[in-house]
Amino acid sequence: MKVFYIIVTLLWHSPAPSNDPSFQITHLNGKPLFFTSKEACLKHVSENRKYIRMFVDSYYEGKATSNNIVCDSFEFTPVSLGKGKYERHI
C-alpha cells in the first residue's frame, strides 16, 4: 500500500558532507504518522506548518533551519516505519 509522509528540507548554517539534506517525520507522539493520499498529507502540513517548523528548528538547535515542507510516498510495510524514525512532540 502506498502511503505519504512529511519531509522537511533543511538549510544548514555550516554545511558539511555528513549533514542530512532533509528530515523525515514519520511519527507523532510515538505513533506512526502517515497519510493515504497526498492531499491529506498536504492538508496536515498546511494546518501544522508553524509547529512542524518549530519542531525541526529546535531539533537541530540552531545548526539548521527548515526550508521547505513536502509530502513524499513510500510502499508501506511494518519494517518501513522503523527506518529514519523521528518523533514529533509538540
C-alpha positions as CSV (number, residue, x, y, z in Angstrom):
1,M,0.0,0.0,0.0
2,K,1.3,3.4,-1.0
3,V,1.3,6.0,1.9
4,F,2.6,9.5,2.3
5,Y,4.8,11.1,5.0
6,I,6.2,14.5,5.7
7,I,9.7,15.6,4.6
8,V,11.3,18.9,5.6
9,T,14.2,20.1,3.6
10,L,17.0,21.8,5.6
11,L,19.2,24.8,5.2
12,W,22.4,24.2,7.2
13,H,24.2,27.3,8.7
14,S,27.6,25.4,8.4
15,P,27.2,22.9,5.6
16,A,29.2,19.6,5.9
17,P,29.1,16.4,3.9
18,S,27.7,14.5,6.9
19,N,24.6,16.7,7.2
20,D,21.3,15.2,6.1
21,P,19.6,17.3,3.4
22,S,16.2,16.6,4.8
23,F,14.3,15.5,7.9
24,Q,11.5,12.8,7.7
25,I,8.6,13.0,10.1
26,T,7.1,9.5,10.4
27,H,5.8,9.5,13.9
28,L,3.6,11.8,16.1
29,N,3.6,11.2,19.9
30,G,5.0,7.7,19.5
31,K,2.5,6.6,16.8
32,P,3.1,6.3,13.1
33,L,2.2,9.4,11.2
34,F,1.3,8.7,7.5
35,F,-1.5,9.5,5.1
36,T,-3.3,7.5,2.5
37,S,-3.3,10.4,0.0
38,K,-1.0,13.3,-0.9
39,E,-3.9,15.7,-0.5
40,A,-4.5,14.5,3.2
41,C,-0.7,14.9,3.9
42,L,-0.6,18.4,2.4
43,K,-3.7,19.4,4.4
44,H,-2.0,18.3,7.6
45,V,1.2,20.2,6.6
46,S,-0.9,23.3,5.8
47,E,-2.7,23.1,9.2
48,N,0.5,22.4,11.2
49,R,3.3,24.2,9.2
50,K,4.2,26.5,12.1
51,Y,4.5,23.6,14.6
52,I,6.5,21.4,12.1
53,R,9.0,24.3,11.5
54,M,9.3,24.9,15.2
55,F,10.0,21.3,15.9
56,V,12.6,20.8,13.2
57,D,14.3,24.1,14.1
58,S,14.5,23.2,17.8
59,Y,15.7,19.6,16.9
60,Y,18.8,21.0,15.2
61,E,19.4,23.6,17.9
62,G,20.1,26.5,15.5
63,K,22.5,24.5,13.3
64,A,19.9,24.2,10.6
65,T,16.5,25.7,9.7
66,S,13.6,24.2,7.9
67,N,13.4,25.3,4.3
68,N,10.5,23.5,2.5
69,I,7.9,21.0,3.7
70,V,6.7,18.4,1.2
71,C,4.9,15.1,1.2
72,D,6.6,12.0,-0.3
73,S,5.3,8.5,-0.7
74,F,6.7,5.0,0.1
75,E,5.4,1.5,0.0
76,F,4.0,0.7,3.4
77,T,5.3,-2.3,5.3
78,P,5.7,-2.7,9.1
79,V,9.5,-2.6,8.7
80,S,9.5,0.6,6.6
81,L,8.2,2.6,9.6
82,G,11.3,1.9,11.7
83,K,13.7,3.4,9.2
84,G,14.6,7.0,9.9
85,K,12.2,7.3,12.8
86,Y,11.9,10.8,14.2
87,E,9.2,11.5,16.8
88,R,7.4,14.8,16.8
89,H,6.3,16.0,20.3
90,I,4.6,19.4,20.1
